[in-house]
Amino acid sequence: MSEATLAARARALADLRAARQRYVDAQVPMENPDGSSPRWTSDQHMAVLGYVRAWDTFWRAHQSHSEMPS
């Protein structure tokens, strides 16, 4: 595995961890006590989007290597 691939994976993991922390800090509710959908603040919405994007980047960093021949 090349140094560039390892570096990309390390960056993707660091970004994922940071995005997860922002998501946790934003205290994003998934549903209200009555089961209805909550209204998120702008910060909560951005935390969710950031987490999703970070997962996508992390997944792609690992897929790109697994699809390459040895």
C-alpha positions as CSV (number, residue, x, y, z in Angstrom):
1,M,0.0,0.0,0.0
2,S,1.4,3.4,-1.0
3,E,2.2,6.2,1.4
4,A,-0.4,8.3,-0.3
5,T,-3.1,5.7,0.3
6,L,-2.1,5.4,3.9
7,A,-2.1,9.2,4.3
8,A,-5.6,9.5,2.6
9,R,-6.9,6.8,4.9
10,A,-5.5,8.6,8.0
11,R,-7.0,11.9,6.9
12,A,-10.3,10.3,6.3
13,L,-10.3,8.7,9.7
14,A,-9.3,11.9,11.4
15,D,-12.1,13.8,9.6
16,L,-14.6,11.1,10.5
17,R,-13.7,11.3,14.2
18,A,-13.9,15.1,14.1
19,A,-17.3,15.0,12.3
20,R,-18.6,12.5,14.8
21,Q,-17.5,14.7,17.7
22,R,-19.3,17.7,16.1
23,Y,-22.4,15.5,15.7
24,V,-22.3,14.4,19.4
25,D,-21.7,18.0,20.6
26,A,-24.7,19.3,18.5
27,Q,-27.0,16.9,20.5
28,V,-29.0,16.1,17.4
29,P,-32.4,14.6,18.4
30,M,-33.7,11.8,16.1
31,E,-37.3,12.0,17.4
32,N,-39.4,13.8,19.9
33,P,-40.7,12.1,23.0
34,D,-44.1,11.7,21.2
35,G,-42.4,10.0,18.3
36,S,-42.7,12.9,15.9
37,S,-39.8,14.2,13.8
38,P,-37.8,17.1,15.5
39,R,-36.9,20.3,13.9
40,W,-33.1,20.7,13.8
41,T,-31.2,23.9,14.2
42,S,-28.9,24.9,11.4
43,D,-25.9,23.8,13.4
44,Q,-27.5,20.4,14.0
45,H,-28.3,20.0,10.3
46,M,-24.7,20.9,9.4
47,A,-23.4,18.4,12.0
48,V,-25.5,15.6,10.4
49,L,-24.4,16.5,6.9
50,G,-20.8,16.7,7.9
51,Y,-21.0,13.3,9.5
52,V,-22.6,11.7,6.4
53,R,-20.0,13.3,4.2
54,A,-17.1,12.2,6.4
55,W,-18.4,8.6,6.3
56,D,-18.6,8.8,2.5
57,T,-15.0,10.0,2.3
58,F,-13.8,7.4,4.8
59,W,-15.6,4.6,2.8
60,R,-14.2,5.8,-0.5
61,A,-10.7,6.0,0.9
62,H,-11.0,2.3,1.8
63,Q,-12.8,1.2,-1.4
64,S,-10.3,2.7,-3.7
65,H,-7.6,0.4,-2.4
66,S,-9.7,-2.8,-2.1
67,E,-10.6,-2.5,-5.8
68,M,-7.0,-2.2,-7.0
69,P,-5.0,-5.3,-7.9
70,S,-2.2,-6.3,-5.6
